[in-house]
Amino acid sequence: MRKPILVVALVLGAAACTNDDPSRGGFFGGVSGLSSGTYDRQTQARRDTLAAEQQRNQQLQADAARTGAERQQVAGEKAALQRQNAALNSEIARLRGKLAAAEATRGQNIAELRRLARELDALQASGNQVNNDPTLADAEKRRRLQELNQRKQLLERAIDQAAGARS
């Protein structure tokens, strides 16, 4: 008679010391967790956490892709601005050649041709400043390069007139 009472006492004692965590509660803890619904609630809470983290991961991946696309767009705009500046510098070099040829053939307009050479120097310095200024936004750089191209066109007309050419 002592053995069944001892077994019942041990079973009741073990059942009273259960833990809701099935990995720690042992057999009786697991049975208790399953029957009370605690195990299902913990499992659902973990599933909800996993779903939230997966959604956050997807949002972060979308943000990273969007940022990468923006970075490529900015790099493309910067390259376009650098090409525009290079084209302006090429045009200035061409105008310098035209000016030098005019100086060689038309000695009477030498003062005017030198003034135009100084204006070309100023134009090139302005172009370099726009290109090398990291504080300017791309839109502002684009606007200033357009202004410089307009100045270049005016200078080209003046050089053509001073050289005696017709534009």
Backbone as a chain_set.jsonl record, in Angstrom:
{"seq": "MRKPILVVALVLGAAACTNDDPSRGGFFGGVSGLSSGTYDRQTQARRDTLAAEQQRNQQLQADAARTGAERQQVAGEKAALQRQNAALNSEIARLRGKLAAAEATRGQNIAELRRLARELDALQASGNQVNNDPTLADAEKRRRLQELNQRKQLLERAIDQAAGARS", "coords": {"N": [[0.815, -1.183, 0.0], [1.987, 1.159, 0.502], [3.572, 1.76, -1.724], [1.779, 2.586, -3.93], [0.828, 4.992, -2.839], [3.142, 6.448, -2.546], [3.901, 6.656, -5.222], [1.748, 8.168, -6.255], [2.127, 10.481, -4.755], [4.615, 11.315, -5.694], [3.984, 11.74, -8.401], [2.054, 13.776, -8.183], [3.644, 15.72, -6.988], [5.561, 16.157, -8.973], [3.913, 17.075, -10.977], [3.041, 19.438, -9.884], [5.295, 21.032, -9.996], [5.615, 22.024, -12.556], [6.643, 23.481, -15.7], [5.814, 25.957, -18.07], [7.178, 25.975, -20.415], [7.784, 23.718, -22.875], [10.235, 22.544, -23.424], [11.546, 22.577, -21.072], [9.876, 21.766, -19.092], [9.459, 19.061, -18.944], [7.79, 15.872, -19.238], [5.31, 16.06, -17.825], [5.037, 18.806, -17.657], [4.842, 19.417, -20.351], [2.45, 18.092, -21.029], [0.74, 19.501, -19.387], [1.061, 22.096, -20.444], [0.085, 21.711, -23.05], [-2.577, 20.958, -22.537], [-3.597, 23.201, -21.228], [-3.377, 25.166, -23.137], [-1.283, 26.875, -23.21], [1.083, 26.229, -24.536], [0.265, 26.405, -27.214], [-0.359, 29.151, -27.348], [2.176, 30.273, -26.883], [3.542, 29.281, -29.1], [2.07, 30.502, -31.171], [2.622, 33.183, -30.602], [5.35, 33.241, -31.156], [5.258, 32.658, -33.88], [3.923, 34.933, -34.793], [5.82, 36.894, -34.175], [7.9, 36.055, -35.849], [6.665, 36.433, -38.367], [6.354, 39.222, -38.313], [9.047, 40.043, -38.255], [9.923, 38.994, -40.687], [8.417, 40.554, -42.446], [9.468, 43.078, -41.855], [12.067, 42.642, -42.735], [11.598, 42.373, -45.49], [10.754, 44.988, -46.031], [13.103, 46.377, -45.452], [14.779, 45.328, -47.427], [13.482, 46.301, -49.702], [13.826, 49.035, -49.273], [16.617, 49.149, -49.46], [16.979, 48.419, -52.141], [15.677, 50.573, -53.394], [17.299, 52.674, -52.542], [19.686, 51.941, -53.778], [18.952, 52.255, -56.458], [18.486, 55.004, -56.501], [21.07, 55.87, -55.948], [22.39, 55.05, -58.266], [21.062, 56.667, -60.121], [21.82, 59.238, -59.27], [24.564, 59.031, -59.681], [24.576, 58.775, -62.449], [23.521, 61.29, -63.188], [25.538, 62.917, -62.211], [27.664, 62.096, -63.817], [26.69, 62.955, -66.29], [26.69, 65.72, -65.896], [29.444, 66.113, -65.62], [30.248, 65.396, -68.189], [29.032, 67.457, -69.636], [30.472, 69.623, -68.639], [33.009, 68.925, -69.535], [32.57, 69.1, -72.275], [32.095, 71.838, -72.473], [34.633, 72.791, -71.732], [36.089, 71.779, -73.88], [34.983, 73.224, -75.987], [35.796, 75.767, -75.203], [38.555, 75.482, -75.495], [38.644, 75.162, -78.262], [37.734, 77.687, -79.021], [39.842, 79.208, -78.046], [41.854, 78.464, -79.807], [40.803, 79.527, -82.159], [40.857, 82.197, -81.474], [43.612, 82.62, -81.174], [44.434, 82.235, -83.794], [43.162, 84.397, -84.955], [44.494, 86.508, -83.696], [46.993, 86.225, -84.826], [46.537, 86.849, -87.512], [45.157, 89.242, -87.61], [46.313, 91.879, -86.593], [45.489, 94.493, -85.88], [43.307, 94.435, -84.142], [44.208, 93.65, -81.654], [43.982, 94.389, -78.91], [41.266, 94.039, -78.392], [41.052, 91.298, -78.925], [42.661, 90.266, -76.902], [41.179, 91.0, -74.674], [38.974, 89.385, -75.082], [40.238, 86.926, -74.766], [40.803, 87.031, -72.034], [38.203, 86.937, -71.074], [37.524, 84.378, -71.916], [39.251, 82.943, -70.243], [38.096, 83.562, -67.759], [35.604, 82.389, -68.133], [36.311, 79.691, -68.339], [37.398, 79.293, -65.773], [35.108, 79.698, -64.237], [33.585, 77.52, -65.095], [35.159, 75.388, -64.159], [34.972, 75.879, -61.434], [32.247, 75.441, -60.944], [32.09, 72.729, -61.594], [33.778, 71.58, -59.671], [32.733, 72.197, -57.187], [31.57, 70.846, -54.331], [29.378, 71.498, -52.81], [27.289, 72.357, -54.304], [24.066, 71.608, -55.525], [22.905, 69.159, -57.894], [20.974, 70.158, -59.672], [21.392, 72.906, -59.514], [24.013, 73.019, -60.464], [23.546, 72.188, -63.093], [21.969, 74.349, -64.011], [23.802, 76.474, -63.805], [25.77, 75.604, -65.581], [24.335, 75.806, -67.959], [24.037, 78.569, -68.105], [26.742, 79.25, -68.411], [27.252, 78.081, -70.895], [25.672, 79.723, -72.487], [27.044, 82.137, -72.163], [29.389, 81.327, -73.406], [28.553, 81.057, -76.055], [27.98, 83.719, -76.683], [30.542, 84.789, -76.448], [31.788, 83.4, -78.489], [30.559, 84.509, -80.749], [31.496, 87.138, -80.499], [34.239, 86.694, -80.775], [34.306, 85.741, -83.391], [33.432, 88.047, -84.721], [35.499, 89.823, -84.067], [37.591, 88.582, -85.318], [36.932, 88.919, -87.881], [35.31, 87.126, -89.143], [32.244, 85.68, -90.304], [29.315, 84.746, -88.546]], "CA": [[0.0, 0.0, 0.0], [2.872, 2.314, 0.532], [4.074, 2.077, -3.064], [0.869, 3.433, -4.713], [0.749, 6.333, -2.248], [4.41, 7.08, -2.886], [3.855, 6.979, -6.664], [0.801, 9.272, -6.406], [2.762, 11.665, -4.178], [5.656, 11.74, -6.64], [3.326, 12.258, -9.609], [1.464, 15.065, -7.843], [4.76, 16.638, -6.754], [6.151, 16.48, -10.269], [2.929, 17.858, -11.723], [2.975, 20.757, -9.263], [6.52, 21.756, -10.344], [5.719, 22.064, -14.017], [7.057, 24.719, -16.356], [5.037, 26.065, -19.296], [8.072, 25.752, -21.545], [7.846, 22.271, -23.074], [11.612, 22.044, -23.447], [12.063, 22.544, -19.709], [8.888, 21.269, -18.141], [9.382, 17.607, -18.937], [6.568, 15.238, -19.73], [4.127, 16.613, -17.173], [4.952, 20.199, -18.072], [4.343, 19.401, -21.724], [1.027, 17.727, -20.991], [0.045, 20.635, -18.773], [1.078, 23.197, -21.411], [-0.818, 21.375, -24.149], [-3.972, 20.945, -22.094], [-4.035, 24.546, -20.835], [-3.297, 26.054, -24.29], [-0.104, 27.73, -23.077], [2.028, 25.877, -25.602], [-0.269, 26.965, -28.453], [-0.218, 30.608, -27.276], [3.597, 30.585, -27.066], [3.868, 28.986, -30.497], [1.467, 31.549, -31.999], [3.377, 34.414, -30.361], [6.605, 33.127, -31.9], [4.916, 32.767, -35.305], [3.629, 36.352, -35.045], [7.116, 37.59, -34.15], [8.598, 35.683, -37.07], [6.013, 37.108, -39.491], [6.69, 40.654, -38.232], [10.454, 40.196, -38.636], [10.024, 38.75, -42.126], [7.88, 41.738, -43.11], [10.478, 44.132, -41.678], [13.171, 42.29, -43.628], [11.174, 42.722, -46.848], [10.771, 46.448, -46.128], [14.498, 46.802, -45.514], [15.296, 44.966, -48.747], [12.9, 47.251, -50.658], [14.531, 50.301, -49.045], [17.973, 49.002, -50.0], [16.871, 48.454, -53.607], [15.333, 51.941, -53.758], [18.498, 53.473, -52.315], [20.626, 51.584, -54.838], [18.482, 52.883, -57.694], [18.745, 56.436, -56.361], [22.52, 56.056, -56.05], [22.723, 54.94, -59.69], [20.535, 57.848, -60.792], [22.686, 60.367, -58.913], [25.838, 58.822, -60.377], [24.321, 59.094, -63.858], [23.396, 62.742, -63.302], [26.874, 63.491, -61.998], [28.448, 61.814, -65.023], [26.178, 63.837, -67.344], [27.21, 67.063, -65.616], [30.872, 66.11, -65.935], [30.355, 65.418, -69.651], [28.696, 68.815, -70.076], [31.602, 70.486, -68.308], [34.09, 68.563, -70.447], [32.215, 69.668, -73.573], [32.325, 73.272, -72.36], [36.087, 72.989, -71.775], [36.512, 71.502, -75.247], [34.577, 74.389, -76.773], [36.678, 76.881, -74.821], [39.847, 75.223, -76.149], [38.451, 75.458, -79.684], [37.673, 79.142, -79.153], [41.207, 79.71, -77.844], [42.537, 78.269, -81.084], [40.25, 80.513, -83.093], [41.354, 83.49, -81.011], [45.048, 82.675, -81.498], [44.533, 82.417, -85.241], [42.751, 85.769, -85.239], [45.591, 87.382, -83.258], [48.097, 86.107, -85.788], [46.211, 87.43, -88.816], [44.516, 90.566, -87.508], [47.053, 92.611, -85.565], [44.901, 95.767, -85.466], [42.317, 94.208, -83.077], [44.896, 92.873, -80.62], [43.436, 94.714, -77.585], [39.959, 93.365, -78.3], [41.287, 89.855, -78.862], [43.185, 89.936, -75.556], [40.028, 91.095, -73.752], [38.197, 88.159, -75.288], [41.01, 85.834, -74.165], [40.571, 87.107, -70.582], [36.834, 86.453, -70.843], [37.588, 82.913, -72.029], [39.862, 82.457, -68.996], [37.08, 83.672, -66.705], [34.581, 81.382, -68.415], [36.84, 78.379, -67.97], [37.499, 79.251, -64.309], [33.749, 79.518, -63.715], [33.201, 76.133, -65.364], [35.879, 74.524, -63.225], [34.423, 76.099, -60.101], [30.951, 74.739, -60.885], [32.343, 71.286, -61.615], [34.507, 71.124, -58.481], [32.082, 72.63, -55.947], [30.752, 69.738, -53.823], [28.206, 71.973, -52.08], [26.198, 72.664, -55.23], [23.161, 70.52, -55.914], [22.999, 68.869, -59.324], [20.095, 71.069, -60.422], [22.085, 74.2, -59.562], [25.135, 72.85, -61.396], [22.984, 72.155, -64.442], [21.555, 75.717, -64.332], [25.005, 77.294, -64.008], [26.411, 75.177, -66.829], [23.558, 76.388, -69.054], [24.438, 79.978, -68.175], [28.096, 79.301, -68.961], [27.142, 77.794, -72.329], [25.158, 80.94, -73.123], [28.186, 83.069, -72.209], [30.319, 80.814, -74.416], [28.004, 81.39, -77.368], [28.192, 85.156, -76.891], [31.976, 84.977, -76.67], [32.117, 82.89, -79.818], [30.134, 85.531, -81.716], [32.416, 88.27, -80.383], [35.52, 86.276, -81.365], [34.104, 85.704, -84.842], [33.384, 89.437, -85.207], [36.834, 90.409, -83.934], [38.471, 87.923, -86.304], [36.476, 89.286, -89.207], [34.517, 86.026, -89.71], [30.779, 85.844, -90.18], [28.728, 83.548, -87.945]], "C": [[0.864, 1.253, 0.0], [3.34, 2.716, -0.88], [3.079, 2.921, -3.859], [0.772, 4.851, -4.144], [2.017, 7.122, -2.594], [4.419, 7.52, -4.361], [2.932, 8.17, -6.896], [1.416, 10.561, -5.874], [3.844, 12.196, -5.108], [5.042, 12.363, -7.906], [2.735, 13.622, -9.324], [2.55, 16.112, -7.606], [5.4, 17.066, -8.059], [5.202, 17.356, -11.079], [2.848, 19.274, -11.163], [4.175, 21.611, -9.641], [6.697, 21.843, -11.852], [6.128, 23.448, -14.479], [6.282, 24.761, -17.663], [5.889, 25.841, -20.54], [8.24, 24.263, -21.739], [9.274, 21.728, -23.094], [12.187, 21.941, -22.044], [11.117, 21.868, -18.719], [8.781, 19.754, -18.078], [8.036, 17.124, -19.451], [5.325, 15.898, -19.152], [3.941, 18.085, -17.525], [4.401, 20.31, -19.482], [2.867, 19.098, -21.777], [0.222, 18.884, -20.426], [-0.041, 21.801, -19.754], [0.133, 22.948, -22.572], [-2.272, 21.472, -23.713], [-4.465, 22.336, -21.718], [-4.008, 25.53, -22.008], [-2.099, 26.973, -24.255], [0.88, 27.476, -24.208], [1.559, 26.485, -26.93], [-0.128, 28.487, -28.48], [1.243, 31.018, -27.499], [4.02, 30.363, -28.517], [3.311, 30.072, -31.412], [2.215, 32.871, -31.82], [4.697, 34.384, -31.13], [6.36, 33.232, -33.408], [4.646, 34.228, -35.681], [4.917, 37.17, -35.088], [7.897, 37.302, -35.421], [7.999, 36.399, -38.279], [6.351, 38.601, -39.498], [8.133, 40.893, -38.667], [10.655, 39.94, -40.132], [9.506, 39.948, -42.916], [8.87, 42.901, -43.012], [11.66, 43.882, -42.598], [12.829, 42.651, -45.068], [11.197, 44.237, -47.05], [12.203, 46.961, -46.24], [15.122, 46.473, -46.866], [14.753, 45.923, -49.813], [13.579, 48.617, -50.518], [15.936, 50.256, -49.633], [17.955, 49.06, -51.524], [16.576, 49.87, -54.091], [16.556, 52.853, -53.608], [19.543, 53.189, -53.391], [20.243, 52.239, -56.156], [18.732, 54.395, -57.654], [20.236, 56.73, -56.517], [22.956, 55.985, -57.514], [22.246, 56.169, -60.464], [21.424, 59.055, -60.519], [24.034, 60.239, -59.621], [25.691, 59.146, -61.86], [24.215, 60.596, -64.089], [24.756, 63.414, -63.159], [27.744, 63.276, -63.236], [27.999, 62.723, -66.171], [26.69, 65.259, -67.145], [28.7, 67.16, -65.937], [31.089, 66.119, -67.448], [30.044, 66.807, -70.2], [29.854, 69.764, -69.814], [32.781, 70.191, -69.232], [33.822, 69.136, -71.845], [32.439, 71.175, -73.578], [33.822, 73.569, -72.446], [36.636, 72.748, -73.176], [36.168, 72.683, -76.165], [35.458, 75.594, -76.466], [38.042, 76.701, -75.481], [39.756, 75.525, -77.642], [38.423, 76.959, -79.922], [39.042, 79.777, -78.932], [42.019, 79.574, -79.136], [42.088, 79.284, -82.116], [40.781, 81.908, -82.76], [42.833, 83.653, -81.356], [45.245, 82.882, -82.996], [44.16, 83.85, -85.618], [43.845, 86.755, -84.831], [46.726, 87.37, -84.269], [47.787, 86.819, -87.089], [45.679, 88.851, -88.734], [45.149, 91.35, -86.377], [46.386, 93.872, -85.081], [43.886, 95.611, -84.333], [42.928, 93.493, -81.869], [44.333, 93.151, -79.221], [42.096, 94.008, -77.38], [40.137, 91.86, -78.177], [41.835, 89.439, -77.501], [42.069, 90.023, -74.501], [39.169, 89.839, -73.867], [38.925, 86.949, -74.702], [40.822, 85.834, -72.646], [39.167, 86.607, -70.233], [36.766, 84.93, -70.973], [38.197, 82.3, -70.775], [38.845, 82.472, -67.859], [35.993, 82.623, -66.888], [35.063, 79.995, -67.997], [36.97, 78.242, -66.456], [36.125, 79.033, -63.686], [33.272, 78.086, -63.927], [33.874, 75.162, -64.419], [35.329, 74.655, -61.81], [33.096, 75.358, -59.935], [31.181, 73.235, -60.787], [32.943, 70.783, -60.307], [33.868, 71.518, -57.164], [31.168, 71.526, -55.426], [29.489, 70.204, -53.106], [27.032, 72.276, -52.996], [25.367, 71.426, -55.528], [23.253, 70.343, -57.425], [22.142, 69.817, -60.155], [20.757, 72.447, -60.561], [23.282, 74.122, -60.502], [24.647, 72.884, -62.833], [22.601, 73.561, -64.893], [22.775, 76.588, -64.636], [25.745, 76.901, -65.284], [25.657, 75.714, -68.043], [23.915, 77.863, -69.228], [25.825, 80.114, -68.806], [28.091, 78.999, -70.458], [26.596, 78.993, -73.091], [26.266, 81.985, -73.233], [29.179, 82.637, -73.286], [29.839, 81.172, -75.814], [28.195, 82.874, -77.687], [29.658, 85.452, -77.183], [32.371, 84.506, -78.066], [31.716, 83.894, -80.895], [31.103, 86.716, -81.703], [33.775, 87.934, -81.0], [35.411, 86.251, -82.889], [34.086, 87.12, -85.418], [34.772, 90.067, -85.155], [37.795, 89.82, -84.961], [38.046, 88.263, -87.727], [35.66, 88.193, -89.882], [33.048, 86.335, -89.523], [30.194, 84.582, -89.573], [27.348, 83.314, -88.427]], "O": [[0.438, 2.301, -0.485], [3.48, 3.904, -1.17], [3.502, 3.922, -4.437], [0.645, 5.81, -4.905], [1.958, 8.314, -2.896], [4.883, 8.61, -4.694], [3.279, 9.084, -7.644], [1.246, 11.622, -6.476], [3.968, 13.408, -5.285], [5.523, 13.379, -8.408], [2.89, 14.54, -10.129], [2.385, 17.271, -7.987], [5.746, 18.236, -8.222], [5.635, 18.269, -11.782], [2.606, 20.217, -11.917], [4.069, 22.837, -9.605], [7.815, 21.746, -12.357], [5.984, 24.44, -13.764], [6.102, 23.728, -18.307], [5.355, 25.545, -21.609], [8.784, 23.591, -20.863], [9.485, 20.551, -22.802], [13.21, 21.287, -21.843], [11.53, 21.451, -17.637], [8.068, 19.224, -17.225], [7.257, 17.885, -20.024], [4.401, 16.253, -19.884], [2.812, 18.554, -17.674], [3.591, 21.189, -19.774], [2.113, 19.764, -22.486], [-0.853, 19.207, -20.931], [-1.093, 22.426, -19.884], [-0.547, 23.866, -23.03], [-3.106, 22.01, -24.442], [-5.652, 22.623, -21.876], [-4.56, 26.624, -21.894], [-1.907, 27.773, -25.17], [1.444, 28.415, -24.77], [2.371, 27.021, -27.684], [0.19, 29.056, -29.524], [1.52, 31.983, -28.211], [4.763, 31.162, -29.086], [4.0, 30.519, -32.329], [2.419, 33.6, -32.791], [5.111, 35.398, -31.693], [7.162, 33.826, -34.129], [5.074, 34.702, -36.733], [5.077, 38.039, -35.945], [8.492, 38.207, -36.006], [8.734, 36.913, -39.122], [6.603, 39.18, -40.555], [8.407, 41.858, -39.381], [11.472, 40.604, -40.769], [10.085, 40.317, -43.938], [9.08, 43.624, -43.986], [12.198, 44.823, -43.18], [13.674, 43.178, -45.791], [11.608, 44.72, -48.105], [12.486, 47.867, -47.023], [15.911, 47.259, -47.392], [15.483, 46.313, -50.725], [13.872, 49.276, -51.516], [16.389, 51.228, -50.239], [18.825, 49.684, -52.131], [17.151, 50.322, -55.08], [16.807, 53.704, -54.461], [20.212, 54.109, -53.861], [21.107, 52.723, -56.888], [19.138, 54.99, -58.652], [20.618, 57.72, -57.142], [23.797, 56.772, -57.95], [22.942, 56.655, -61.355], [21.745, 59.811, -61.436], [24.579, 61.23, -60.106], [26.593, 59.732, -62.459], [24.754, 61.118, -65.065], [25.082, 64.352, -63.887], [28.474, 64.176, -63.651], [28.83, 63.208, -66.939], [27.077, 65.926, -68.105], [29.162, 68.172, -66.464], [32.008, 66.775, -67.938], [30.712, 67.28, -71.12], [30.183, 70.605, -70.652], [33.475, 71.112, -69.664], [34.744, 69.6, -72.515], [32.917, 71.731, -74.568], [34.234, 74.491, -73.151], [37.555, 73.444, -73.609], [36.971, 73.081, -77.009], [35.822, 76.351, -77.366], [38.622, 77.669, -75.973], [40.689, 76.082, -78.221], [39.003, 77.456, -80.888], [39.367, 80.781, -79.567], [42.777, 80.473, -79.5], [42.902, 79.834, -82.859], [41.111, 82.691, -83.651], [43.25, 84.728, -81.787], [46.132, 83.628, -83.411], [44.778, 84.443, -86.502], [44.097, 87.729, -85.54], [47.345, 88.402, -84.529], [48.7, 87.351, -87.721], [45.753, 89.59, -89.715], [44.56, 91.467, -85.303], [46.672, 94.312, -83.967], [43.627, 96.581, -83.621], [42.218, 92.799, -81.141], [44.219, 92.223, -78.421], [41.836, 93.448, -76.315], [39.434, 91.217, -77.397], [41.5, 88.364, -77.003], [42.022, 89.227, -73.564], [38.698, 89.303, -72.864], [38.277, 86.036, -74.189], [40.696, 84.773, -72.035], [38.972, 85.937, -69.219], [36.038, 84.272, -70.23], [37.73, 81.268, -70.293], [38.745, 81.514, -67.093], [35.516, 82.038, -65.916], [34.325, 79.225, -67.382], [36.678, 77.178, -65.91], [35.986, 78.277, -62.724], [32.634, 77.503, -63.052], [33.246, 74.222, -63.93], [35.232, 73.671, -61.077], [32.855, 74.726, -58.906], [30.539, 72.552, -59.989], [32.642, 69.668, -59.88], [34.415, 71.201, -56.108], [30.106, 71.284, -56.0], [28.612, 69.388, -52.819], [25.904, 72.436, -52.529], [25.9, 70.339, -55.752], [23.633, 71.266, -58.145], [22.556, 70.234, -61.237], [20.679, 73.071, -61.619], [23.538, 75.061, -61.256], [25.254, 73.528, -63.689], [22.873, 73.936, -66.034], [22.778, 77.346, -65.605], [26.284, 77.758, -65.984], [26.276, 76.045, -69.053], [24.075, 78.347, -70.348], [26.05, 80.994, -69.637], [28.853, 79.607, -71.21], [27.012, 79.252, -74.22], [26.412, 82.639, -74.266], [29.742, 83.473, -73.992], [30.642, 81.55, -76.667], [28.528, 83.239, -78.814], [29.977, 86.261, -78.054], [33.186, 85.137, -78.738], [32.461, 84.105, -81.851], [31.484, 87.231, -82.755], [34.39, 88.771, -81.661], [36.323, 86.691, -83.589], [34.658, 87.367, -86.48], [35.178, 90.762, -86.086], [38.714, 90.502, -85.416], [38.746, 87.917, -88.679], [35.344, 88.307, -91.066], [32.667, 87.152, -88.684], [30.515, 83.476, -90.007], [26.708, 82.345, -88.019]]}, "num_chains": 1, "name": "protein.A"}
